[in-house]
Amino acid sequence: MIDHTGVTVSDYHKSKAFYNAALGAIGYQLLLEFPAEVAGTDVAGFGEAPKPDFWISRATAEKPAHQQTIHFAFRVASRAQVDAFYQAGLEAGGADNGAPGPRPHYHQNYYSAFVKDPDGHNIEAVCHDPQ
């Protein structure tokens, strides 16, 4: 079972705004933030209260931004949340990587959308329930 995950970002403030909007559309919120003086670099944790489970951190010389793109999929409760995630992600500066829709090649009820974050990471919201 995964407890938490995260990604190093090249533009901390731009990425924080992107994730705050895109993940806010699916019920996540910015729960914790640590400045560089405390954590060695700026760090923000998103999730559903009380515990963050997705983290971003500002790239440093010792820990540069990821060179390879990463894929994260967030499971949501409804197709409407998938749609809201996609719209919020685009409005927050993300790039389309797959509009909301069914993807029956994964399974019959798979409904998802993909948005690239400011560093090009492929972020997905997926609903597995029939509507």
GUVEXTOR-493055 format. One record per atom (N, C-alpha, C): residue in three letters; x, y, z. Coordinates in steps of 0.001 Angstrom, whole numbers, plus 500000, padded with zeros to 6 digits. Atoms other than C-alpha are relative to their C-alpha. Layout:
# residues N
AlaXYZ ...
# end
This chain:
# residues 131
Met500844498830500000 Met500000500000500000 Met500895501240500000 Ile499222498768500092 Ile501383503388499038 Ile499475500992501030 Asp500371499003498999 Asp501394505934501857 Asp500049501409499428 His499879498689500631 His502596508954499869 His501007499927498862 Thr499087499910501126 Thr504479509981496767 Thr500226501473499698 Gly499744498612500334 Gly505902513122495247 Gly500886500154498797 Val499213499681501171 Val507768514852492490 Val500770501290500259 Thr499192498785499937 Thr510554517433492277 Thr499642500864498794 Val500484499115501058 Val509494520467490246 Val500993501127499734 Ser499050498952500387 Ser511455523115488363 Ser499525501398500413 Asp500554498709499599 Asp509115526048489178 Asp498988499738501112 Tyr500797500354498826 Tyr507760525566492687 Tyr498664500741500040 His501233499219499887 His505195528402492680 His499016499683498882 Lys500875500349501128 Lys503828527582489223 Lys499400498609500203 Ser500493501356499768 Ser503565523890490091 Ser499044499941501177 Lys500898499972498845 Lys501992524608493476 Lys498629500533499582 Ala501271499453500481 Ala499316526732491770 Ala499269498983499124 Phe500600501015500871 Phe498730524012489144 Phe499365498888500833 Tyr500521501116499208 Tyr498336521204491688 Tyr498890500449500947 Asn501062499493499138 Asn496246523359494019 Asn498682500056499223 Ala501217499917500822 Ala493755523940491181 Ala499546498632499509 Ala500377501284500606 Ala493818520549489450 Ala499562498990501059 Leu500360500958498958 Leu493778518472492628 Leu498857500527500869 Gly501133499428499286 Gly491370520893494291 Gly498680499583499387 Ala501221500410500706 Ala488831519874491668 Ala499570498580500359 Ile500348501380499622 Ile488955516289492983 Ile500016499809501513 Gly500123500089498558 Gly488837517115496687 Gly501297500072500783 Tyr498730499830499298 Tyr492534517480497480 Tyr500186501473500330 Gln499649498629499668 Gln493855520572499170 Gln501430500046500503 Leu498669499796499446 Leu497184522007500209 Leu499865499899501516 Leu500154500240498570 Leu497520520636503753 Leu501210500436500819 Leu498780499632499291 Leu501137521293504716 Leu500972500646499030 Glu498953499381500811 Glu503917523493503449 Glu501174500305500924 Phe498780499760499242 Phe507508523661504679 Phe500936500865499171 Pro499041499165500723 Pro509928526446503712 Pro501381499340499972 Ala498646500536500147 Ala513512525757502674 Ala500762500016501313 Glu499289499909498726 Glu514729526840506105 Glu499720498802500898 Val500394501149499187 Val512924523852507638 Val500343498684499304 Ala499890501274500712 Ala513076521169504930 Ala501189499906499053 Gly498877500017500937 Gly516159522120502919 Gly499620500471498612 Thr500575499459501225 Thr513938523126499999 Thr498517500234500268 Asp501430499774499820 Asp510364524383499631 Asp499238498722499669 Val500758501246500142 Val507893521508500011 Val498533500282500282 Ala501441499866499791 Ala504095521344499687 Ala499353498625499936 Gly500705501279499939 Gly501844518436500640 Gly498520500169499776 Phe501414499953500364 Phe498412517884499112 Phe499327498686500393 Gly500744501216499693 Gly495705515414500098 Gly498633500331500527 Glu501267499828499307 Glu492460514905501909 Glu500332500026501488 Ala499688499852498576 Ala492577516077505536 Ala499720498692500739 Pro498962499166499408 Pro494179515262507788 Pro501400499758499434 Lys498661500404500388 Lys497101513682505876 Lys500297500238498528 Pro499590499868501401 Pro498866514780502704 Pro500600498690499495 Asp499396501206500572 Asp499799511950500360 Asp500667500259498651 Phe499299499628501224 Phe501101513827497310 Phe500799501266500276 Trp499082498912499655 Trp504122516118497675 Trp500720500533498771 Ile499094499424500984 Ile505996518535495465 Ile501124500679500766 Ser498880499296499387 Ser509425519929496252 Ser500778500745498930 Arg499222499172500919 Arg511507522668494656 Arg501301499285499671 Ala498741500603500433 Ala514412521344492625 Ala501181500760500603 Thr498751499417499509 Thr517896521961494023 Thr501143499414499176 Ala498838500548500710 Ala521403521330492676 Ala500206498536500369 Glu499827501379499544 Glu521522518153494766 Glu498850499088499579 Lys501195500755500381 Lys518005517075493758 Lys499284500745498880 Pro500594499263501129 Pro517202518403490269 Pro498597499499499668 Ala501329500408500466 Ala513765518289488683 Ala500141498711499200 His499985501276500718 His512889514916487219 His500224500237498503 Gln499725499876501427 Gln514335514564483742 Gln499024499163499179 Gln500987500842500662 Gln512003511736482773 Gln498628500382500534 Thr501335499688499509 Thr508309512438482924 Thr499463498828500810 Ile500589500961499072 Ile506312510632485576 Ile498493500015499791 His501452500103500108 His502720509409485537 His499407499758501385 Phe500765500186498770 Phe500379509813488531 Phe498539499933499626 Ala501441500095500210 Ala496757508686488502 Ala499306500111501349 Phe500781499800498781 Phe494329509900491162 Phe498619499404499780 Arg501320500626500098 Arg491241507722491707 Arg498970500947500604 Val501065499114499541 Val488052509781492045 Val498678499245500007 Ala501273500677499788 Ala484454508941492902 Ala499002500158498861 Ser501005499780501047 Ser482682510283489820 Ser500645500488498708 Arg499560499484501291 Arg483041511114486170 Arg499994501523499998 Ala500029498537499897 Ala482107514697487029 Ala501301500518500603 Gln498717499591499421 Gln485259514897489154 Gln501121499889498969 Val499011500115501081 Val487334513654486199 Val499910501237499108 Asp500211498834500854 Asp485811516418484067 Asp500495501280500680 Ala499588498802499255 Ala486413519053486779 Ala501515500072500125 Phe498537500059499927 Phe490034517933487234 Phe500616500475498685 Tyr499469499657501320 Tyr490689518232483507 Tyr499877501501499744 Gln500230498573500244 Gln489147521705483236 Gln500873500859500907 Ala499190499226499053 Ala490891522999486376 Ala501475499912499649 Gly498599500169500389 Gly494212521574485214 Gly500372500853498804 Leu499738499165501173 Leu493984523317481851 Leu499979501477500371 Glu500097498596499587 Glu492893526597483445 Glu501185500433500852 Ala498847499692499144 Ala495883526365485821 Ala501319499903499240 Gly498785499997500808 Gly498348526159482930 Gly500480498642499547 Gly499645501324500472 Gly498434522428482315 Gly499702499849498512 Ala500217500269501422 Ala498458520961478818 Ala499175498727499820 Asp500824501166500314 Asp495905518561477377 Asp500880498815499631 Asn499328501245500369 Asn497158514986477229 Asn498986498874499857 Gly501068500978500164 Gly493800513240476793 Gly498731500492500667 Ala501248499444499472 Ala490340514754477197 Ala499210498948500772 Pro500824500952499257 Pro487821513181479587 Pro499225499090499058 Gly500757500942500800 Gly486253510065478208 Gly500240498572500423 Pro499821501418499688 Pro485847506315478407 Pro501253499462499308 Arg498828500673500555 Arg488905504156477811 Arg499789498498500189 Pro500403501399499814 Pro487379500693477362 Pro501127499002499761 His498875500922500180 His490722499202476334 His500648499666501348 Tyr499515500318498647 Tyr491641499388480069 Tyr498991499093500697 His501120500839499578 His488257498064481241 His498708500748499706 Gln501300499496500440 Gln484559498612480598 Gln499608501344500617 Asn500459498785499323 Asn484024501399483161 Asn501089501046500195 Tyr498876499081499814 Tyr487393503183482920 Tyr499695501328499316 Tyr500271498653500509 Tyr486757506929482518 Tyr501071500909500586 Ser498886499209499476 Ser489701509298482766 Ser500306501194499113 Ala499471498851500734 Ala491431512486481665 Ala501450500171500407 Phe498570499816499783 Phe495109513375481367 Phe500385501454499747 Val499491498641500137 Val496782516756481899 Val501490499965500320 Lys498576499877499702 Lys500485517529481703 Lys500208501183500937 Asp499710498922499056 Asp501754519565484657 Asp501070500914499423 Pro499017499067500559 Pro504217522478484233 Pro501341499376499613 Asp498761500687500374 Asp507133520011484040 Asp499778498890498981 Gly500297501009501004 Gly505394517743481536 Gly499610498642500555 His500425501266499406 His504410515016484018 His498543499736499647 Asn501332500415500419 Asn501312513084482975 Asn499138499716501224 Ile500854500113498820 Ile498659513582485672 Ile498602499593499539 Glu501274500577500417 Glu495447511573485420 Glu499028499978501163 Ala501085500280499071 Ala492122511488487211 Ala499188498886499357 Val500705501151500541 Val490269508194486818 Val498861499579500917 Cys501149500568499305 Cys486850506877487809 Cys499788498598499438 His500186501384500426 His486315503107487703 His498544499542500107 Asp501396500378499781 Asp482595503163488494 Asp499158500331498777 Pro500909499667501102 Pro479826503010485887 Pro499146501198500389 Gln500847498823499727 Gln477734506164485553 Gln498624499756499499 
# end
